[in-house]
Amino acid sequence: MLQLRSVFVAVAVLAVQLCIGDKSCVIRSSTDSVVQLGSSFEVFCIFNLMCTGSMYSGQGPTKQKHKALNSTTIHFKVVNITENRTYSCHCENRKDLDPCGLDISAGYLPDHPKNISCIYKIVKNESGVVVCIWNRGRDTNLRNSSALWVKGVSGSHSAGSTSYKVSDKGTELLSVNFTVSRSVELISVWVQTENPLGSANSSIINYTLSKIVMPSTPVLGKPECYSRKCIMKVEQPVRTQHLEIQYRAEKQTWTTYQDSVVQMNSSHWSISSLEPYRLYHFRARSKFSTGLWSEWSTNIYAWTQEESPAKELDVWLASDFKHMKVYWKEMNVSVSRGKILGYELSISSFSVITNVSANERSCLVELCASCDVTVRARNSKGLSPPARVTTRRTEAKSPNNLQVTANNSNITISWTKPETAPPPTTYVVEWYPDGNKLEELRWVRLGENKNHAVISDVHPYECYDGAVYVLYNESSISWKFKGVATLESAPEAAPRVQEKVEGRNNVNITWSELDRSQRRGCITKYTIYLETMGNTKIYSTPASERTYIIKDLPPAEYRLWMSASTAAGDGPAGQKIKFFIAHDTQAFLLPVCIISSVAVVILVCLYQNSTVKQRSWELFQCFMLDVVPDPANSKWAKEYTQDKGNMNLPLPPCSSSEPREEEKLILVNVEELPKQNSESRKPILRMSPSTRLSSETEPESVIPTTYIKSLSHDSDSSDHTHTSLDTTVDYISSHEPGNLDEEDDEEKCGEFLDMPFISNHNIFIEPLVFGGKLTLDAVKIDCSDFFQNA
């Protein structure tokens, strides 16, 4: 029990200390806890016991460099304070003791309120509300309080002052509302603002309520509109003496309806002098006989109704060799007076009317040389007047006084009025990007007294062509101009080149036009570069050309490339292409053929001479083979030598399936003849063919013989010659049918008949003569006598 009592007493003492707080010090300032920004003061820490004291400030907090005043007091001097701060004192050697602290707030004195403005809004006939607004001045960085003081006067009676407090939420403008009876004629108002540093009052402002009275804002009903006017209803809670109504079309300034600024006698108002098919906005405000205008009402809007188009379209046309394109400009709303539903196009040479969609601004039609084109616009109320343009045009030479100049943003075209009778009715200036007339035509129509046009609808680095048209009632003349650009630079690319060699030494060069984005202005020329064997030739051609022919090029290898140029400079060189000019083979072969023909004629003439013939033969013999195989060693020749002096050539059967026909027996007589040439000692043999038919041989199976002359180098005797001749004749003229297979008879018979040496025609006119020693042991074929006998 004793221990429990001791614990209870200790807990009770601790609780008392926590509740009371055992402070170790007291902190004070040399001024109040609220000071002005930029002021200086001192902060003191007084400790209740002996300890090591220190001072901290700000968030963190940060230890300050204090000074000791005595053993229990330290102080710190604050210079030019710029914000709210907290200061605290600590015992460094007694962490169990709580520190003591002080909050210092810094701010400004309140400014005097200014720009007080009050209005008197009449909500009901019995009373109204006064609304006052003022500017409180700069932010003081402290908590402020403001109050509006009002003192009213009704006739000769003066009421006491009444204040209306306003909470300051940090805004620069403050306002307050209060109710005032319609019997009050005058009021006096002033504003008072205060904070812990002090207070400030505004000057007193006196108001006569009849001068600041303002009616409530009017309320407009939905207008009911026609093509030229709109009728609307105006509602107001309090009857006023003036009503002002304003209107405007879209994107225009407000226009006040003059008849409305009068004494109001009706709640329905009619606004006239409006344009057809316009979207109008309306607003209104009101005013008593004295006082201020009310605030503007909420805007309301409505469309006026349509009418048929007021004027004709602006029409122009462009043509090429096959088609004609009719252009027209979109009508503005003041002319169309309604939503355009479509267009009607007709041509005098055709009876058909073409309907065109409302979204289109051009129409491609057939080309006609002399006709009138008429275009009309259509809305829900009718058609526009016809716009007519004629194709009867005369192109005239541009006069010297037609001047076209360009700067960085526009093109100026000026001319002198032509002296013609009748005078022109109008001028038309057209322009378009080079090569795109049908696609991107632009034009402007000018009056008869105009003599120049400034074109701003152009793009930089674009080349334009165009014309000035002088229009008369039934015809027109035109003055053309070409190659005009606002800004130019050198082309960005080179043309794509193709070459084709034509004839013997000509090359045809073609190229394509540069893209519009790559031209960078008006192309003035194209340059062709031709390189061969290190030498380069340059050819220039106008910008309108797309082909160029280089003639009379000698045979060689060439390289070709091109570049394009504007007035600002030359573009880059294109890719090189290679081609060849070959030698003329026909020109080379012609003299060769002529020379060869002459040589052949000369040789033929020389060959008629016997000496030349003999020498030629001796030269020919040098190319003959020296050794010829001996046919006497063949088995075929040895088996058929018994019938000397006769040559039997029995035909083998051509087919084993057919009955065997009678064999033909061919007899060849061989006789020795003296050689006609006395200078030769060699005997010659002459073979004359003779045939007889045996009973077993058909006449059509007779085989003619061939003459073969054989010379031997071994002997000159006639005896050997006879022996050799018999053997040779049998060797040549016969074969053994027994060695042939039956199944090959037909094939070999055909081959035998087709053999080239079996012929019934002599090679030469005279029969072949055999001379010399003819043996089968050594046979040589000598053709010398062929030429001698010939």
Secondary structure, 3 states (H helix, E strand, C coil): CHHHHHHHHHHHHHHHHHHHCCECEEEEECCCCEEECCCCEEEEEEECCCCCEEEEECCCCEECCCEECCCCEEEEEECCCCCCEEEEEEECCCCCCECEEEEEEEECCCCCCEEEEEEEEECCCCEEEEEEEEECCCCCCCCCEEEEEEEEEECCEEEEEEEEEEECCCCCEEEEEEEEECCCCEEEEEEEEEECCEEEECCCEEEEHHHHEEECCCEECCCEECCCCEEEEEECCCCCCEEEEEEEECCCCCEECHHHEEECCCCEEEECCCCCCCEEEEEEEEECCCCCCCCCCCCEEEECCCCCCCCCCCEEEEECCCEEEEEECCCCHHHHCCCCCEEEEEECCCCCEEEEECCCCEEEEECCCCCEEEEEEEECCEECCCEEEECCEEECCCCCCCEEEECCCCEEEECCCCCCCCCCCEEEEEEEECCCCCCCCEEEEECCCCCEEEECCCCCCCCEEEEEEEECCCCEEEEEEEEECCCCCCCCCCCCEEEEEECCCEEEEEECCCCHHHHCCCEEEEEEEEEECCEEEEEEEECCCCEEEECCCCCEEEEEEEEEEECCEECCCCCCEEEEECCCHHHHHHHHHHHHHHHHHHHHHHHCCHHHHHHHHHHHHCCCCCCCCCHHHCHHHHHCCCCCCCCCCCCCCCCCCCCCCCCCCEEEEEEEECCCCCCCCCCEEEEEEEECCCCCCCHHHCCCCCCCCCECCCCCCHHHHHHHHHHHHHHHHCCCHHHCCHHHHHHHHHHHHCCCCCCCCCCCCCCCEEECCCCCCCCECCCHHHHHHC
